[in-house]
Amino acid sequence: MHLQTISVQNFKGLREASFTPTQFGCLVGENNAGKSSVMQAIVTALNRPSQLSLNLFYDHTLPVRFTLNYSDQYQTPFSSRS
């Protein structure tokens, strides 16, 4: 399985955001732009904790939502040749 996209709502500094990772990519932005929040959203979504601390909510009156889309195929970026 390969993560195609992640959509995040109401998590940390991200009111609503989408991220489409590539085989090699980097997040670039100014300080406090949400680069770390995107990575933490992926980790949190994959770990599926039963509860989130209130400091992880953008707005604590709304739910945090993660939507992850996967592809069925995964292509290895490097192949070995005999």
DSSP file (Angstrom, degrees, kcal/mol; ACC not computed):
  #  RESIDUE AA STRUCTURE BP1 BP2  ACC     N-H-->O    O-->H-N    N-H-->O    O-->H-N    TCO  KAPPA ALPHA  PHI   PSI    X-CA   Y-CA   Z-CA
    1    1 A M              0   0    0      0, 0.0     2,-0.4     0, 0.0    71,-0.2   0.000 360.0 360.0 360.0 145.8    0.0    0.0    0.0
    2    2 A H  E     -A   71   0A   0     69,-1.3    69,-2.7    71,-0.1     2,-0.5  -0.995 360.0-121.3-132.7 126.8    1.1    3.5   -0.8
    3    3 A L  E     +A   70   0A   0     -2,-0.4    67,-0.3    67,-0.2     3,-0.1  -0.543  32.1 175.2 -69.0 117.7   -0.2    6.7    0.8
    4    4 A Q  E     -     0   0A   0     65,-3.1     2,-0.3    -2,-0.5    66,-0.2   0.896  60.9  -7.9 -90.1 -48.6   -1.6    8.8   -2.0
    5    5 A T  E     -A   69   0A   0     64,-1.4    64,-2.6    15,-0.2     2,-0.4  -0.986  50.9-158.1-147.0 155.2   -3.2   11.7   -0.1
    6    6 A I  E     -AB  68  19A   0     13,-2.2    13,-2.4    -2,-0.3     2,-0.4  -0.995   8.1-162.9-133.4 132.8   -4.0   12.8    3.4
    7    7 A S  E     -AB  67  18A   0     60,-2.5    60,-2.5    -2,-0.4     2,-0.4  -0.944  10.3-165.6-112.8 137.5   -6.7   15.4    4.3
    8    8 A V  E     -AB  66  17A   0      9,-3.3     9,-2.5    -2,-0.4     2,-0.4  -0.972   7.1-173.6-128.0 134.2   -6.6   17.0    7.7
    9    9 A Q  E     -AB  65  16A   0     56,-2.5    56,-2.2    -2,-0.4     7,-0.2  -0.994  68.2  -8.1-130.3 129.8   -9.3   19.0    9.5
   10   10 A N  E    S+     0   0A   0      5,-2.0    48,-1.2    -2,-0.4     2,-0.5   0.808  86.2 140.6  66.1  35.4   -9.0   20.8   12.8
   11   11 A F  E >  S-CB  57  14A   0      3,-1.9     3,-2.8    46,-0.2    46,-0.3  -0.950  70.6 -56.4-117.0 121.4   -5.6   19.4   13.8
   12   12 A K  T 3  S-     0   0    0     44,-3.2    44,-0.0    -2,-0.5    -2,-0.0  -0.253 123.4 -11.3  50.3-122.8   -3.0   21.7   15.5
   13   13 A G  T 3  S+     0   0    0      1,-0.1     2,-0.8    -3,-0.0    -1,-0.3   0.339 117.8  95.4 -86.9   8.3   -2.4   24.7   13.3
   14   14 A L  E <   +B   11   0A   0     -3,-2.8    -3,-1.9     1,-0.2    -4,-0.4  -0.855  41.7 174.4-106.5 104.9   -4.2   23.2   10.3
   15   15 A R  E    S-     0   0A   0     -2,-0.8    -5,-2.0     1,-0.3     2,-0.3   0.944  83.2 -14.3 -68.8 -47.4   -7.9   24.2   10.0
   16   16 A E  E    S+B    9   0A   0     -7,-0.2    -1,-0.3    -6,-0.1     2,-0.3  -0.895  81.4 152.8-157.4 126.4   -8.1   22.3    6.7
   17   17 A A  E     -B    8   0A   0     -9,-2.5    -9,-3.3    -2,-0.3     2,-0.3  -0.993  24.5-154.0-153.6 154.6   -5.3   21.0    4.6
   18   18 A S  E     -B    7   0A   0     -2,-0.3     2,-0.4   -11,-0.2   -11,-0.2  -0.974  10.0-168.7-130.1 147.5   -4.4   18.2    2.1
   19   19 A F  E     -B    6   0A   0    -13,-2.4   -13,-2.2    -2,-0.3    -2,-0.0  -0.999   9.2-164.8-139.1 133.2   -1.0   16.7    1.3
   20   20 A T        -     0   0    0     -2,-0.4   -15,-0.2   -15,-0.2   -16,-0.1  -0.906  19.4-153.7-117.6  99.9    0.0   14.5   -1.5
   21   21 A P        -     0   0    0      0, 0.0     2,-0.2     0, 0.0    -2,-0.0  -0.351   6.6-158.0 -72.3 154.2    3.3   12.8   -0.8
   22   22 A T        -     0   0    0     -2,-0.1     3,-0.2     1,-0.0   -19,-0.1  -0.675  38.9 -92.4-118.7 177.4    5.6   11.7   -3.6
   23   23 A Q  S    S+     0   0    0      1,-0.3     2,-0.4    -2,-0.2    -1,-0.0   0.885 120.0  15.7 -61.5 -36.6    8.4    9.1   -3.6
   24   24 A F  S    S+     0   0    0      2,-0.0     2,-0.3    53,-0.0    -1,-0.3  -0.970  89.1 134.2-136.7 122.3   10.8   11.9   -2.7
   25   25 A G        -     0   0    0     -2,-0.4     2,-0.3    -3,-0.2     0, 0.0  -0.975  32.4-149.2-157.3 168.0    9.6   15.2   -1.5
   26   26 A C        -     0   0    0     -2,-0.3     2,-0.6     2,-0.0    -2,-0.0  -0.988  19.3-124.7-143.3 153.5   10.1   17.9    1.1
   27   27 A L        -     0   0    0     -2,-0.3     2,-0.4     2,-0.0     8,-0.0  -0.877  30.6-174.6 -99.2 125.6    7.9   20.3    2.9
   28   28 A V        +     0   0    0     -2,-0.6     2,-0.3     5,-0.0    -2,-0.0  -0.968  22.0 115.9-123.6 135.2    9.0   23.9    2.5
   29   29 A G        -     0   0    0     -2,-0.4     3,-0.1     5,-0.0     4,-0.1  -0.959  59.0 -73.8 178.9 168.9    7.5   26.9    4.2
   30   30 A E    >   -     0   0    0     -2,-0.3     3,-1.3     1,-0.2     5,-0.3  -0.171  69.2 -70.7 -68.3 168.1    8.1   29.7    6.7
   31   31 A N  T 3  S+     0   0    0      1,-0.3    -1,-0.2     2,-0.1     0, 0.0  -0.346 122.9  17.5 -58.1 141.2    8.2   29.1   10.4
   32   32 A N  T 3  S+     0   0    0     -3,-0.1    -1,-0.3     1,-0.1    -2,-0.1   0.758  86.7 124.8  66.6  27.2    4.8   28.2   11.9
   33   33 A A  S <  S-     0   0    0     -3,-1.3    -2,-0.1    -4,-0.1    -1,-0.1   0.641  84.9-100.9 -90.4 -16.4    3.4   27.3    8.4
   34   34 A G  S  > S+     0   0    0     -4,-0.2     4,-1.9    -5,-0.1     5,-0.2   0.555  78.5 133.0 110.5  10.7    2.4   23.8    9.5
   35   35 A K  H  > S+     0   0    0     -5,-0.3     4,-1.4     1,-0.2     3,-0.2   0.943  81.4  41.0 -59.6 -49.4    5.2   21.6    8.1
   36   36 A S  H  > S+     0   0    0      1,-0.2     4,-2.8     2,-0.2    -1,-0.2   0.851 110.3  59.6 -67.4 -34.2    5.6   19.6   11.3
   37   37 A S  H  > S+     0   0    0      1,-0.2     4,-2.1     2,-0.2    -1,-0.2   0.865 102.1  53.4 -63.8 -35.6    1.8   19.5   11.8
   38   38 A V  H  X S+     0   0    0     -4,-1.9     4,-1.8     2,-0.2    -1,-0.2   0.938 112.3  43.9 -63.4 -46.3    1.4   17.7    8.4
   39   39 A M  H  X S+     0   0    0     -4,-1.4     4,-2.1     1,-0.2    -2,-0.2   0.906 113.9  50.0 -66.4 -41.2    3.9   15.0    9.5
   40   40 A Q  H  X S+     0   0    0     -4,-2.8     4,-2.7     1,-0.2    -1,-0.2   0.839 107.0  56.2 -66.1 -32.4    2.4   14.7   13.0
   41   41 A A  H  X S+     0   0    0     -4,-2.1     4,-2.7    -5,-0.2    -1,-0.2   0.910 107.1  48.9 -64.9 -41.6   -1.0   14.3   11.4
   42   42 A I  H  X S+     0   0    0     -4,-1.8     4,-2.2     2,-0.2    -2,-0.2   0.943 114.0  45.5 -62.5 -47.3    0.2   11.4    9.4
   43   43 A V  H  X S+     0   0    0     -4,-2.1     4,-2.0     2,-0.2    -2,-0.2   0.925 115.0  47.3 -62.5 -45.1    1.7    9.7   12.4
   44   44 A T  H  X S+     0   0    0     -4,-2.7     4,-1.6     1,-0.2    -2,-0.2   0.914 111.8  50.3 -64.3 -43.1   -1.4   10.4   14.6
   45   45 A A  H  < S+     0   0    0     -4,-2.7    -1,-0.2     1,-0.2    -2,-0.2   0.896 113.0  46.2 -62.9 -40.4   -3.7    9.1   11.9
   46   46 A L  H  < S+     0   0    0     -4,-2.2    -1,-0.2     1,-0.2    -2,-0.2   0.836 113.1  49.0 -71.9 -32.5   -1.7    5.9   11.5
   47   47 A N  H  < S-     0   0    0     -4,-2.0    -1,-0.2    -5,-0.2    -2,-0.2   0.719  91.1-155.2 -79.6 -21.5   -1.4    5.3   15.2
   48   48 A R     <  -     0   0    0     -4,-1.6    -3,-0.1    -5,-0.2    -4,-0.1   0.916  11.6-158.4  47.7  61.6   -5.2    5.9   15.7
   49   49 A P        -     0   0    0      0, 0.0    -1,-0.1     0, 0.0     3,-0.1  -0.332  19.6-129.5 -66.6 152.4   -5.1    7.0   19.4
   50   50 A S  S    S+     0   0    0      1,-0.2     2,-0.3    -2,-0.0    -2,-0.0   0.793  90.4  19.2 -74.0 -27.0   -8.4    6.6   21.3
   51   51 A Q        -     0   0    0      0, 0.0     2,-0.4     0, 0.0    -1,-0.2  -0.992  68.3-146.1-142.2 149.4   -8.2   10.2   22.5
   52   52 A L        -     0   0    0     -2,-0.3     2,-0.1    -3,-0.1     5,-0.0  -0.917  28.1-111.7-113.5 142.9   -6.5   13.4   21.5
   53   53 A S    >   -     0   0    0     -2,-0.4     3,-2.1     1,-0.1     4,-0.2  -0.405  28.6-118.4 -65.6 146.3   -5.2   16.0   23.9
   54   54 A L  G >  S+     0   0    0      1,-0.3     3,-1.5     2,-0.2    -1,-0.1   0.772 111.3  67.8 -60.4 -26.0   -7.1   19.3   23.6
   55   55 A N  G 3  S+     0   0    0      1,-0.3    -1,-0.3     5,-0.0    -2,-0.0   0.587  91.7  62.8 -72.6  -6.4   -3.9   21.1   22.6
   56   56 A L  G <  S+     0   0    0     -3,-2.1   -44,-3.2   -45,-0.1     2,-0.4   0.477  86.4  92.0 -91.6  -3.7   -4.0   19.1   19.3
   57   57 A F  B <   -C   11   0A   0     -3,-1.5     3,-0.3   -46,-0.3   -46,-0.2  -0.757  62.3-156.0 -93.3 134.0   -7.3   20.7   18.2
   58   58 A Y  S    S+     0   0    0    -48,-1.2     2,-0.4    -2,-0.4    -1,-0.2   0.932  99.5  12.8 -66.2 -47.3   -7.3   23.8   16.1
   59   59 A D  S >  S-     0   0    0    -49,-0.3     3,-2.2     3,-0.2    -1,-0.3  -0.959  75.4-153.6-130.4 111.1  -10.8   24.5   17.5
   60   60 A H  T 3  S+     0   0    0     -2,-0.4     4,-0.1    -3,-0.3    -1,-0.1   0.558  91.7  65.3 -68.7  -5.1  -11.7   22.3   20.5
   61   61 A T  T 3  S+     0   0    0      2,-0.1    -1,-0.3    -4,-0.0    -3,-0.0   0.537  99.3  61.4 -89.4  -6.5  -15.4   22.5   19.8
   62   62 A L  S <  S-     0   0    0     -3,-2.2    -3,-0.2   -52,-0.1     2,-0.1  -0.851  89.7-106.2-117.9 153.7  -15.0   20.6   16.5
   63   63 A P        -     0   0    0      0, 0.0     2,-0.4     0, 0.0    -2,-0.1  -0.423  27.9-119.8 -76.1 153.1  -13.7   17.1   15.8
   64   64 A V        -     0   0    0     -2,-0.1     2,-0.4    -4,-0.1   -54,-0.2  -0.771  34.1-166.8 -85.6 136.0  -10.3   16.3   14.3
   65   65 A R  E     -A    9   0A   0    -56,-2.2   -56,-2.5    -2,-0.4     2,-0.4  -0.992  14.0-175.1-132.1 134.6  -10.6   14.4   11.0
   66   66 A F  E     -A    8   0A   0     -2,-0.4     2,-0.5   -58,-0.2   -58,-0.2  -0.990   2.9-171.1-122.2 133.5   -8.0   12.6    9.0
   67   67 A T  E     -A    7   0A   0    -60,-2.5   -60,-2.5    -2,-0.4     2,-0.5  -0.973   7.2-171.9-125.1 116.3   -8.8   11.1    5.6
   68   68 A L  E     -A    6   0A   0     -2,-0.5     2,-0.5   -62,-0.2   -62,-0.2  -0.916   4.6-163.6-110.6 132.1   -6.1    8.9    4.2
   69   69 A N  E     -A    5   0A   0    -64,-2.6   -65,-3.1    -2,-0.5   -64,-1.4  -0.954   9.6-167.0-115.2 132.9   -6.2    7.5    0.6
   70   70 A Y  E     -A    3   0A   0     -2,-0.5     2,-0.3   -67,-0.3   -67,-0.2  -0.838  15.3-134.8-117.2 152.7   -4.0    4.6   -0.5
   71   71 A S  E     -A    2   0A   0    -69,-2.7   -69,-1.3    -2,-0.3   -67,-0.0  -0.730  18.4-131.2 -96.9 157.5   -3.1    3.1   -3.8
   72   72 A D  S    S+     0   0    0     -2,-0.3     2,-0.4   -71,-0.2    -1,-0.1   0.717  88.3  63.4 -78.7 -20.7   -3.2   -0.6   -4.2
   73   73 A Q        -     0   0    0    -71,-0.1     2,-0.5   -72,-0.0    -2,-0.2  -0.816  62.0-164.3-110.6 146.0    0.2   -0.6   -5.8
   74   74 A Y        -     0   0    0     -2,-0.4     2,-0.6   -73,-0.1   -72,-0.0  -0.994   8.4-155.1-126.4 125.3    3.6    0.4   -4.4
   75   75 A Q        -     0   0    0     -2,-0.5    -2,-0.0     2,-0.0     3,-0.0  -0.884  17.7-130.8-102.6 124.1    6.5    1.0   -6.6
   76   76 A T        -     0   0    0     -2,-0.6   -53,-0.0     1,-0.2    -2,-0.0  -0.573  11.0-143.2 -71.3 127.8    9.9    0.5   -5.1
   77   77 A P  S    S+     0   0    0      0, 0.0     2,-0.4     0, 0.0    -1,-0.2   0.776  84.4  39.9 -66.6 -24.4   12.0    3.6   -5.9
   78   78 A F        -     0   0    0      2,-0.0     2,-0.4    -3,-0.0    -2,-0.0  -0.959  68.0-166.7-125.2 143.3   15.2    1.5   -6.3
   79   79 A S        -     0   0    0     -2,-0.4     2,-0.4     2,-0.0     0, 0.0  -0.965  16.7-132.0-126.9 147.6   15.6   -1.9   -7.9
   80   80 A S        -     0   0    0     -2,-0.4     2,-0.4     2,-0.0    -2,-0.0  -0.759  17.4-153.6 -97.3 144.0   18.6   -4.2   -7.7
   81   81 A R              0   0    0     -2,-0.4    -2,-0.0     1,-0.1     0, 0.0  -0.942 360.0 360.0-118.3 138.4   20.0   -5.8  -10.8
   82   82 A S              0   0    0     -2,-0.4    -1,-0.1     0, 0.0    -2,-0.0   0.447 360.0 360.0 -91.5 360.0   21.8   -9.1  -10.9
